[in-house]
Amino acid sequence: MAEAAKEGANLATYSTSLRVIRKLAEGGMGSVFLAEQLGAAGFSKTVAIKVIRKEFLNDKETVTLFFDEAKLVADLVHPHIVQVYNLAEYKGRYFVVMEYVHGMNARDVMLRHLDQGRTIPTDIAAFIVSRICRGLYYAHRKRDRKGVHLGLVHRDVTPSNILCDLRGSVKLSDFGIAKALTMNIPDETKVIMGKLPYMSPEQAGGLSTDQRCDIYALGLVLYELLAGTPVFMPKSREQLMYLQRKGVPPIDSVRKNVPPDLAAIVKKATEFDVEARFADANEFGTALETYMYSNRYGPTNEKLAEYLQQVFPEIDWDRVE
């Protein structure tokens, strides 16, 4: 705690327009802090600051990935993607100023349910994933300012990177290992990138990936939210590839009350054969929305907010500090 406080105090000197409040999280590439962006006449906006870790400052590849993520996401403006506001540097330390999401990630939601001995309602799980489908579809189709298609693939869609705001919005974060045609990234046929439990078969096999890689990973996330446990927990890439070839077990084999329509969606999203999956995130999202709304008044942002506030009663909706 003392070390975190000291780092936060140092960060406060990065810029007179920022006031660091506290550390939120520690990741592989850097730390994330809660902060205020300050302006004239008492202006204040709550933001998050992602700071690259000191030990990586001399690692050219890591620093480049940090820069590329900020520059790539800067023009991704969508309700279901965490917004980036600025990339800055102070005395050799680099940091990104970005949107703060007051809530928790999807992994936190799942773990809280496990602690309580219950499962996430099927409609809540479907709604969370359907919102990420919309964010991914936007990102996958994004063009740069000259109209050139970016060919963006996130490659790290996991429960930890899906943020649920207490007001009911759902956002995708962490494009740190995303690939785009405009980025100078490592050759993915030579450098395997991503988290093992959520890699697509083509990712694990060192093949070139496209948007269907993200669909597979998001299908695994939906499965995990419904089942309460990851589909795969491999100890090596070789073990993962073996498990993937065996196929994803039917979701209704681990949770009996999953409706057949939803079980079919999970199956299609997680097909080993890339051609058998949903063609794009729009098709995936539409399938989920058809399931949720075709014959009833399904979940909404407000319903998700109310549910999260019941599951996490100790969190104050409005108090951020």
C-alpha positions, -999 to +999 in steps of 0.1 A: +000+000+000+028+024+009+045+017-025+012+023-043+007+055-025+042+067-033+037+058-070+004+077-070+020+107-054+047+107-081+020+105-108+003+136-094+033+155-106+030+144-142+007+172-150-009+201-133-042+192-150-044+158-133-049+147-097-043+110-089-067+096-063-058+059-059-046+028-077-073+007-093-055-022-108-021-037-117-017-054-150+011-070-170+021-039-189+012-012-164-009+002-135-043+019-137-051+048-114-083+067-106-078+104-112-094+138-118-088+157-150-088+194-139-096+225-158-105+262-155-132+275-132-132+244-110-138+220-139-132+184-129-138+151-147-132+116-133-109+096-155-086+066-153-049+068-160-029+038-174+008+041-167+035+019-183+056+001-157+091+013-151+107-020-159+093-019-194+105+016-203+136+002-220+117-025-238+111-010-272+085-036-282+064-031-251+065+007-253+055+005-290+025-017-280+015+008-253+017+037-279-001+017-305-030+008-282-036+045-273-034+057-309-056+029-322-084+033-296-083+072-297-106+071-327-128+042-315-157+062-302-186+038-293-209+033-263-194-002-257-157+006-260-137+023-232-128+058-246-092+070-247-087+108-242-050+114-243-015+099-245+011+119-226+047+117-212+063+132-182+100+128-174+102+096-194+070+080-180+042+074-204+005+073-195-029+072-211-058+092-199-091+072-205-127+068-195-133+056-160-160+029-157-175+029-122-183-008-116-166-041-121-154-065-148-173-096-159-149-118-141-158-100-108-195-106-116-189-143-121-167-147-090-193-130-068-220-154-081-197-183-073-191-170-038-229-168-033-234-203-047-256-193-076-254-187-114-257-156-134-292-153-150-291-164-186-306-131-198-280-111-179-252-131-194-266-128-229-271-091-225-236-084-214-222-103-243-246-088-268-233-053-259-197-064-265-208-078-299-219-043-308-186-028-297-167-054-316-187-050-348-179-013-348-142-019-341-140-046-368-154-023-394-135+008-384-117+028-410-090+055-404-094+091-412-084+085-448-111+059-452-087+029-451-101-002-434-081-009-402-087-047-402-087-046-364-088-077-343-088-074-305-072-108-298-078-104-260-115-107-254-117-120-218-140-115-188-114-092-172-115-069-202-153-066-202-164-038-178-199-034-164-208+001-151-231+003-121-255+023-143-258-007-166-235+001-195-211-026-208-177-017-224-148-035-239-113-025-228-076-032-232-067-032-269-031-038-259-024-067-281-049-058-309-037-060-344-046-037-372-033-033-408-019+001-398+002-012-369+037-026-368+029-057-348+049-089-344+041-116-370+014-136-353+025-167-372+058-164-352+047-147-320+017-161-302-003-134-284-033-137-261-044-155-230-044-192-233-079-200-220-095-176-246-074-181-277-091-192-308-078-224-326-062-203-353-046-180-327-032-210-307-021-227-340+000-196-351-023-189-380-034-155-392-065-142-374-095-122-384-127-109-367-139-145-361-111-150-336-128-124-314-162-141-319-147-174-307-132-158-276-165-139-268-184-172-272-161-187-246-168-157-223-206-163-227-201-200-219-181-190-188-207-165-176-234-192-179-214-221-165-194-203-138-161-218-150-138-214-180-142-238-209-105-245-211-079-243-183-048-255-202-013-256-188+003-252-223-005-242-258-002-278-269-027-289-243-051-261-254-049-272-291-057-308-281-087-296-261-099-274-288-098-302-313-121-322-290-145-294-291-164-272-266-187-293-244-224-283-249-233-256-224-265-275-214-243-304-203-230-282-175-260-260-168-294-276-174-316-245-175-299-229-205-326-224-231-320-243-264-319-211-284-291-197-263-273-230-262-273-231-300-258-195-301-230-206-277-223-236-299-221-216-331-198-189-316-174-215-304-171-238-334-136-251-340-140-245-378-138-208-383-162-210-413-189-225-391-189-196-366-210-164-369-197-145-399-193-113-379-201-098-345-233-083-359-247-117-367-237-129-332-252-099-315-284-102-336-288-138-326-285-129-289-310-100-293-335-122-311-332-147-283-337-120-256-365-099-272-384-119-298-412-130-273-407-109-242-395-077-227-359-086-223-329-071-204-319-034-206-292-012-192-315-003-164-323-039-156-286-047-156-279-017-133-306-028-108-292-064-109-256-054-103-266-031-074-283-061-058-253-084-063-228-057-052-247-038-024-215-026-008-206-004-037-218+032-037-233+040-071-222+077-069-192+079-047-160+073-067-132+081-043 
